[in-house]
């Protein structure tokens, strides 16, 4: 499997989000037709980080991991350095979410998740963490992970984004960490949602 250099492994530059059934999938597909743009569909990366990962580390006792220096913490700031223990825990949560039967997902999403499991090269990600002389931030780690979910023919795209209706719930976290760098396209019309349901 061929991988891009870490400098090209960027956190998404934009998000397509909104209520269900309002056209986020169509907009993402249209944007991905551009040769310089690719939109990842429903990766679960942000939602698993800000919900499952956060809840799990709050509920686990320090003794489970031994010394408190390696106990995983939630990255309130994505520039915080990530430890191998944190990376392993987060990746296990994400891979588990992609596993069939663990989430009540649409047929389309189940197809995406089966592909995502094959696309993520865990050994490569941990090698990047080990090779990083200055330590790796959560933002860099998530950027590598997002780039793993981009098809080979699109990895050189200038604009990588993500489509996920769930980002509406985690909007504050994304904006707090990157207030100026990313445009968030939010389709949020309740009337349109009702119309597309019938």
C-alpha positions in Angstrom: 0.0 0.0 0.0 1.4 3.4 -1.0 1.2 6.3 1.5 1.6 10.0 1.2 4.1 11.9 3.3 2.9 13.2 6.6 2.8 16.8 5.3 0.0 15.8 3.0 -2.0 14.1 5.7 -4.3 16.9 6.6 -7.3 17.2 8.8 -10.4 17.9 6.5 -10.6 21.5 5.3 -14.3 21.5 5.2 -17.4 19.6 6.4 -20.7 18.9 4.7 -23.2 18.5 7.5 -26.9 18.9 8.2 -30.1 17.1 9.2 -30.8 13.7 7.6 -32.5 13.6 4.2 -31.6 17.2 3.2 -29.1 16.4 0.4 -25.7 16.2 2.2 -24.9 13.0 0.2 -25.8 14.6 -3.1 -23.7 17.7 -2.3 -20.7 15.6 -1.2 -21.0 13.6 -4.5 -21.1 16.7 -6.5 -18.1 18.2 -4.8 -16.1 15.0 -5.3 -16.6 15.3 -9.0 -14.1 18.1 -9.0 -10.5 16.8 -9.7 -9.1 18.9 -6.8 -11.7 17.8 -4.2 -12.7 14.6 -2.4 -15.3 14.3 0.3 -15.0 11.4 2.7 -18.4 9.9 3.6 -19.4 9.4 7.2 -16.0 8.3 8.6 -17.2 8.4 12.3 -13.8 9.8 13.2 -15.0 13.0 14.9 -18.1 11.4 16.5 -16.1 8.5 17.9 -13.5 10.9 19.3 -15.9 13.3 21.0 -18.3 10.7 22.3 -17.1 7.1 22.6 -13.4 7.9 23.2 -14.2 10.7 25.7 -16.7 8.6 27.6 -14.5 5.5 27.8 -11.4 7.3 29.2 -13.6 9.1 31.8 -15.1 5.8 33.0 -11.8 3.7 33.1 -9.8 3.7 36.3 -6.1 4.8 36.2 -5.1 1.4 37.6 -6.2 -0.3 34.4 -3.2 1.3 32.6 -0.7 1.2 35.4 1.3 4.4 35.7 -0.7 7.6 35.4 1.7 9.1 32.9 0.4 6.8 30.2 -3.3 7.0 31.1 -5.2 8.3 28.1 -6.7 11.8 28.2 -9.2 13.6 26.0 -7.6 16.1 23.6 -9.4 19.4 24.5 -6.9 20.9 22.0 -6.0 18.9 18.9 -2.5 20.3 19.2 -1.9 18.1 22.3 0.5 15.3 21.7 -1.0 11.8 21.3 0.6 8.8 23.1 0.7 5.2 21.6 -1.8 4.1 24.3 -4.3 6.8 23.2 -3.8 6.0 19.5 -4.4 2.3 20.2 -7.5 2.9 22.2 -9.0 5.3 19.7 -8.2 3.1 16.7 -9.8 0.1 18.5 -13.0 2.2 19.1 -13.1 3.3 15.4 -12.5 -0.2 14.0 -15.1 -1.6 16.3 -17.6 1.0 15.0 -16.9 -0.1 11.4 -17.5 -3.8 12.3 -20.8 -5.1 10.9 -23.5 -5.4 13.5 -22.1 -2.9 16.0 -24.1 0.1 14.6 -27.5 0.5 13.2 -26.3 1.9 9.9 -27.8 2.2 6.4 -26.8 -0.3 3.8 -24.7 2.4 2.1 -22.8 3.2 5.3 -22.1 -0.5 5.9 -20.5 -0.8 2.5 -18.4 2.3 3.3 -17.3 0.9 6.6 -16.3 -2.5 5.2 -14.1 -0.6 2.7 -12.7 1.7 5.5 -11.5 -1.3 7.5 -9.5 -2.5 4.6 -8.1 1.0 3.8 -6.7 1.7 7.3 -3.1 0.5 7.7 -2.6 0.4 11.5 1.1 -0.6 11.2 1.8 2.5 9.0 0.0 4.8 11.4 2.0 3.6 14.4 5.2 3.8 12.4 4.4 7.4 11.7 3.9 8.0 15.4 7.3 6.3 16.3 9.1 8.2 13.5 7.9 11.6 14.6 10.8 13.3 16.3 8.8 16.1 17.9 5.9 13.9 18.9 2.7 13.7 17.0 -0.3 15.9 17.8 -3.9 14.6 17.7 -4.4 16.8 14.7 -1.6 15.1 12.8 -2.8 11.7 13.9 -6.4 12.4 12.8 -5.0 13.8 9.5 -3.2 10.6 8.7 -6.3 8.6 9.6 -8.5 10.7 7.4 -6.0 10.4 4.5 -6.1 6.6 4.9 -9.8 6.9 4.0 -9.2 8.7 0.8 -9.0 6.5 -2.4 -5.6 6.2 -4.0 -6.6 8.3 -7.1 -7.7 11.2 -4.9 -4.9 11.5 -2.3 -3.3 14.4 -4.0 -6.5 16.5 -4.0 -6.0 20.1 -2.7 -9.4 20.0 -0.8 -10.2 17.0 1.4 -13.5 17.3 3.2 -16.0 15.1 5.1 -19.7 14.5 4.9 -21.4 13.5 8.1 -24.8 14.6 9.5 -23.4 13.8 12.9 -21.0 16.7 12.8 -23.9 19.0 13.8 -23.6 17.5 17.3 -19.8 18.1 17.4 -19.7 21.5 15.6 -18.4 23.3 18.7 -15.5 21.0 19.1 -14.3 21.4 15.5 -14.8 25.2 15.5 -13.0 25.6 18.9 -10.0 23.7 17.6 -9.9 25.3 14.1 -11.8 28.6 14.2 -10.4 30.1 11.0 -9.1 27.3 8.8 -12.2 25.4 7.8 -15.5 26.2 6.2 -18.4 24.2 7.4 -21.2 23.8 4.9 -24.3 23.3 7.0 -27.5 22.2 5.3 -30.1 22.6 8.0 -33.6 23.2 6.7 -36.3 21.3 8.7 -38.9 21.9 5.9 -36.6 20.4 3.3 -36.0 17.4 5.6 -39.7 16.8 5.8 -40.2 17.2 2.0 -37.5 14.7 1.2 -38.9 12.1 3.6 -42.1 11.7 1.6 
